[in-house]
């Protein structure tokens, strides 16, 4: 067999492996951010591999990366867990999110293009429809809320900043979205819709201050409701 063909086949195998590892990493990120695993919940490689329909090897690689990012903790018995969250740590992460996510929407207000604006507006409309249903689909709400936020953040044209924000969402996602799954007042009162509307208006009017106001209102209203409950230890 020609040596050139062997080289090509070898490259294909490497690409397939890398693609699988990246997919598993993304799937685990979604699982964690969507609140489908709760803080403190123990996980195993086999359990995760079975849930994702893959072998343990790419899961092991993804777990190492997530552990380095603070989204998972490796335990002595080869198990792992989503880190526990305290009110103090949640407040610290909130301050960081207000700074970084606020910076992202300020820049997005100045740089987002028409396609990005249309996407944020469409997601806002879809989220309004879903949250006003008699029985809202929490999975849809969680997914659309994340898509709306990141459509706005990506409009900043600052990919490094967006990557940093993704890391923050890995840490707070289990708490924020588990709260929604538990029947939070955030569903019945829907304060996010008001604040998303202000954020969208800020982007449309190219007002950095208004965009930051909407973003801050969204983060703070959710945090107030979460901290008022008994889901987080002191």
N, C-alpha and C positions, 0 to 999 in steps of 0.2 A: 504494500500500500504506500502511495506517495507520502513523503514526510510532510508536505504542505497540508495534506488532508488531515493527517493526525493532529497537526498543530491547530487546525480549525476546529476539530471536534473537541479537543482539550479546552479551547476557549469557550465553546458552547456550554460545556459542563460547568465551568467556572461562573459563567453568566447566570445559568439556571440556579446554581447554589446561592449566588448573591441575591438573585431576585426572590427566592423562597425565603431567605433570612430576612430580607427587607419587608416582605409581606407579613411574615409572622410578627416582626417588630411592630409594624403598623397596626396589625390586628390586636396585639396585646395593649398597645397604647389606647386604642378605642375602647377596649374592655375596661381598662382602668379609669379613663377619663369619663366614661359614661356611667360610672357608679355601679357597674355590674358586679364588682367585688368591693367589699366594705373594708375600711381601715381595720387592721388587725387580723383579717381573715387569712388563714394559712392555705397555701397553694402548693402543688407538687408539679414537677416536670411532666409526669405522666398524665395528670389531670388536665393540665393546660394543653398538652399535645393532643389528647383525646378530644378536648373541646374545640380545638382549632383544626382537627383532622389532618395532623401532620406527625412527623417523627420527633422524638425528644431533642435531636441535635440542633435544629434551627431554633427551637424554643430555648434551649440552654444558652445559645448565643444572644438571643434577644433579652433574656433575663439578666445576663451579665451587663448588657448595655443599660437596661432600665435600672439596675441596682446602682450603676455608676451615676445615673441621673437623679437618684434619690426617690424613684417611683416605686421601687421594691426593696425589701430587706432580705438578705440571705441568712437563713437560720442555721444553727450548728448541725441539725439533723437532715440536711440537704433539702429541707422544705424552704419556703419563702413566704413572705406576707406583704400586704400593702401596709406601709408604715402607719402607726397610730398618729392621730392628730389631736393636739390640745388647742384650747382656745388661744393660748399665747402664741403658738406657732401659726395658727390660722390668721390672727391679727397681723403678725409679721409678714406673712405671705400677702395679705391684703394690701399692706402699704407698698410692697414691691410691685404688686400687680397694678395698683393705681398709678405708680410712676411709669412703668414700662408700657402698659397697655394704653395709658393716657398719652404717652409720647407717640405711640403708633398711630392713634386716631388723629392726633394733631397733624402729623405729617400726611396722613391719608387725606385729610381735609384739603390739603394744598396740592396733592399729587395724584389722587385717585382718578382713573379715567372713566369714561361713560359706561363701559362694560362693567367695571367694578361697581359703580353706582347702581346700575340696573340690577346687579346680583344682590346687593345689600337690600335694595328696595323690594325685590321679589321675595327674598327670604323673610323679610319683616312682614310682608302681606301673608305669606304662608303660615308664619308663626301665629299671627293674629287669628287666622281662621281656626287653626288647631286648638289654641288655648281657649277659644270661645265655644268649642264643642261641648255638648252636655257631658260627654265622657272623653276628655282629651287623651290622646295616645302619648304617654310620657316618653317612650323611646323616640318618637318623631320630634317631640319638643326638644329633647336633649340634643338630638342630631342637628336640627335646624338652628338652634341657639348657637351651637359651636360654629356651624358653617357661617352664620351671620357675622359673628365676632371676627372670625379669621378672614372673611372676605374684606372686612373693614381694615384689619391689620395689614393684610397683604397689599392693600391700596397705598400703604406708606412707601412702598418701594424699598423697604429695608429688610431684606431676608434674614440677616443675622439677628435683628431684633425679634422677628417673628419666631425664629428658632428658640430664643430665650423664653418667649411667652409660652410656647408649646411645652417647655420644661416645667413652667409654673403650673400649667393646667394639668400636667401629670400628677402634681402633688395635691392640688386642691380639688380636682375633678371627682375623686371618690366621695368626698364630703359634700360638695355642692350638689351633685346629681343624685346621690343616695338620699339626700334631703327631699328632692323632688319625688323620688320613687316612694317615699314614706308619706306622701299626701300633704306636703308643705302648703302653707298659706300662699306661697309663691305661685301655686297653681290657681287657687280660687280668686286671689286678689290681682294677680298678673301685673305686678309693678314693672316687670321687665319691658312690657309693651310700650308703656309711657316713655321709659328711658331710651329704648331702642329708637322710638320715634324722634326724640331729641337728637340722638346720635346721627340718625339718617339725615335730619334737617341740617345739622352741622356740616356733614359731608357734602350735601347738595349745594349749600350756600358757601362752601369753602371757608367755613368759620372754624378755626382750630379750637377756639374757646368753647363754642357750642358743642362741638364733637366731644371734647373732653368732659364737658358737663354731663352729657348723656351717658357716656361710658362710666363716669364716676358714680352717677346716680344708680346705674344698674348694679355695679359691684357692691356699693354700700347698702342698698336696700336688701339685696340677697344676704349679705353678711349679717345685717342686723337681725333678720329673721332666724338665721341659722344659730347665731350666738345667743339669741333669746331662748332657744330650746335647750333640751338637756342631752343633746346628742354628742357633745364634746366635753371631755373632762377639763378641769381648770389647769 
